[in-house]
């Protein structure tokens, strides 16, 4: 096995979680100054800081860039040609799925309204829809949606799955399930009471949930978006929310950050969190484990996991 040089961002938590590894020299680099070496086997950019930092790799020989997010839209613009980049699949699914289910529960059971009433010292009880017995549509059937499905297993919901192509495959419980293709989008929306979006942002999914798709939903339906904001057409969503016909629980928006005067904030039937789905205490140990596995792959001469660009 060969020795490696791995750059980590100036995050003592991540460095400590990765721990010492035989045959690995760790160096610190946030991609905002000169590279610590002319050759780096693995570069782990900071979790926060944007895609532009990747342009700093143009003068460095790099075998693998290990991105810390699942989403990688926009990276190709700044990643030097031919440099392999892996996304962080296996790192954020648990946290994002937790928030998706939490948003659905909070929206269904009116938690935001109860908190606001409580802030005013008002006891305002009312009957609200359950999560149990609802028809849930998962849009996208990758790691995040599978994790959402697993966490919904005890909630007594009816789940429909939709992805780019129709197929049958095993879910995390080992059951073979049917997945609809995009050609069934509007029909599946028409039958859904809760829509949970977990697709990557691509040319095909940008604007996927547009005015026509929203119009296909029944009155009172709830849209939970933990994917990327541009998957949903914002103006069309605002129009539906303002009319009171639909509801939304959003961890992602378009634009981001959402400006303080944006109309989404004033929609009473919208619950918004600031893109924190993957950012929980579950991230660090999973990110460290992925880095350790990537080190092991390279030292053994194996192909790294999760290559999404340049591979």
N, C-alpha and C positions, 0 to 999 in steps of 0.2 A: 504493500500500500504506500502511496506517495503522501508527502506532507502538503498541507494546504495553508494558504493565507486567507483569512476571512475578515472582512470589515463589517463592523456593527455600528449602528448609530450611537451617539453619546447618551445612552439610556442605561444606567447602571442596573435597572431591574431586569432588562433583557439579557445583559451580559451575565448577570448572576444566575439567571434561570437557565441559560444555555450551559453554564458550568465549564470546567476544564475538559478538553478533549485531546486525547493523545494524537500527536502528529498535526496539530492545528495551532497556528499562531493567529491570535485575534488582534486586530488593530481597530482604532476608532476613526470613523469618518462619517460626517453628515452630508457629504456631497456638496458642501458649500465653500470649499477651499481646496488647496492642492491635495491630490491623492497621496496617501501615506506610502504607497508602493506603485511601481510602474505596472506590475502584474498582481491581480487579485483573483483568487479562485472563485470566491463567492462575495458578492456585495449585497448587503441588506440595507436599503435606504430607510430613512426615518418613516414612521407610520404617518405622521403629519408633515406637510411641507410641499406637497404638490408634485406633479409629473415633471415639471421643468428641470428639477435637479438632475434628472437622468442624463441631460446633455453633458454633465461633467464627466461622463464615462467615455467621451470621445477620444481622450488622450490616454486611456488606460486599457490594458489587456485584461479582459474579464471573461471568465468561463461561465458564470451564472449570476444573474440578478435575481435575488429572492425578494419579491414584492410582499408587503405586509397586508395587503387587502385581497379580497376575492376578485373584486372588479378591477379590470385593467384597461377600460376604455380611455383613449387618449394617450396611452403610454407610447405607442408606436411613433408618434410625432417627435418624441424626444430621445427615445432609445436608439443608440447607434445601430446601424444596420448589421445584422448577423449576430448580435449579442442575445443569447438565450435568456428569456425571462420567465420565471415561474410565479404563478399567483399563489395566494395563501389559502387554497382549498384545504379543508380540515381544521382551519383555525377559528373561523367566525360563525360557522353554521349554528352551533349550540346557542351562542349569545343572541344571534339575530332571530332565531326561531323563538327563543324565550320572549323577546320583545314583541314579535309579531303576535304571539298568543296573548301576551299582556295587553297590547293595544286593542285586540279584538274584545277581550273581556272588559276592559275599561270602557270601550265605546258601547258595548251591549248593555252593560249594567250602570251606565251613566256616572261613572266615578268622577269625571271632571266636573260635572254639574254639582254633584254632592260636595266636592271639595270647595267649589266657589260659594255654594250656599253656606257651608261651614265657616268659611272665612268671614261671612256676614253674620254668623251666629244664628242662622236659620235652619230649622228642622223641616225639611221638605221631602217627605217620603212619597214615592210613587212606584207603580209597577212598570218594569222594563223588560225587554226581551232577553231571554237566556242565550247562552252559547249552545247549550244542549238542544238537540233536535234541529239545528240549523243545517242548511245545505251549503257546504263550503266548497268553493272552487279554488284550486291551487293553479296559478298560472306560472308555468315553469316547473320543471321536475328535476332540478339538480339538487345539489347538496343542501341548500337552504330549505327548499320546499319539502324535501324528504325529512329533514329535521323537524319542520313544522308539523308534518303529518304524524310523525312519531309522538310529538308532544300533545297532539289533539286526540290521541287514541283513547284516552279516558274521558273525553268530554261528550261522548254520545252524539257525534255529528255525522252527517253523511258527506263523504268526500268525493269530489270529482277532480281529476287531474288532467292538465292540458299542457302540452309542450310543442316544440316546433313540428315534430313528426309523431304520428300515431304509432303506438307500439304497446306491447305487454312486457312488463319487467318486474323484478322483485323490489319491494320496498324494504325499509330498514328492519321490519319485523320478519322478513323472509317470505311474505305473501306475494303472490303474483297478482299484479293489479293492471287495469287498463289505463292507458294514457291517450287522451284525444290529441289530434293534431290541430294546428292553427286554423285549418279550414272549418273547424267546429267552434271557433271562438264565440261568435254571436249566439249560437244555440246554447252553448254552455253558460254564457252570461245570463241569458234569459231565464235559466233554471236556478240561478245561484241567489242565495241570500247574503252570503259573505264571500268576498273575493280577496284572496291573499296573493300578492304579486311577488315573485321571487326569481325573475328572469335577469340575465345579464343585459347590459345596455349595448345594443348593436344597431346597425342600420335597420335591421328588420324589426327590432322591438321599440325603437324610438317612435313615440306616438302610437304605440299599439293600442292603448286604451284611449281612443279619441272620442269625439262627440257621438259618433255612431255606436261605438262600443258601449259608452255610458248609457245611451238611450235604450240599449237592449236590456239593461238591468231592470228588474222589477222595482217598484216604489219601495223606499225604505232600505234598500240594499246598502251594505257597508263595504267600502273599499279599503283594504289594508295594504299599504305599499312599503315594503322594506327592501326594495330592489334599487332602482335609481329614479330620480324625479322625472326625467324626460320620457320614461315609459308611458306616463300619463300626460295627456294634453292639459296643461294647467288651466287655461281659460275655459275650456269645456267643463272641467271639474268644478271650477268656481261657479259657473252658471248653474250647474245641477245642485250644488250645495246651497247657494243663495235661494234657489226655488224651494228648498226644503225636501226635495224628492229623494236625494241620496245623502249618505253620510260617508265620512272618510276618517281614517286613522293613519297618519303619515309619519314615517321616520325619514323620508326623503322627499324633496320638493324640487321644482324647477321654477325659479332659480334657487341656488344654494350659495351662501346662506340666504335664507328668506328675509328680504328687507322688512324693516319694522312697519312700513306702511302698505305692505302687500295685502291684497284683499283676502287671501287665504286666512290670515290671522283673525279677521272679523267674521268669518263664517261660524255661526254658533254650533253647527253640527260637524265641525272638524276638530280632531285631536292631533296635535303636531308635536313631535319630538325632534331634536336637532341632529339627525343622522348619527345616532349613537348605538345602532343595532349591534355592531360587532365589538364595540369598545366596552368590555366588562372585564372583571377579574378572570374570566375564563380564557381571555385572549393570550395572556402572557405564557402560561404553561404550554399551550398548544402551539404558539409560535416558536417557542424554544425547542419543542419536540420536533417540529418540522425542520428547523435549521439543523438539528442533530442528525436527522435522517438524510438531509441533503448532503451533509458532510460525509456520511457513511457511503452514500451512493457514489460520490465523486472519488473518494479514496479507493473504492472497490472497482472503479472504472465503469460504473453503471450509469444509465441515463437518469437524470434527476426526475423527481415527481413534478407534476402540475405545469409542465412547459406550455405556455400559451402564446409566446412570441419568439421569433428568431430561432426556433428549434427545428 
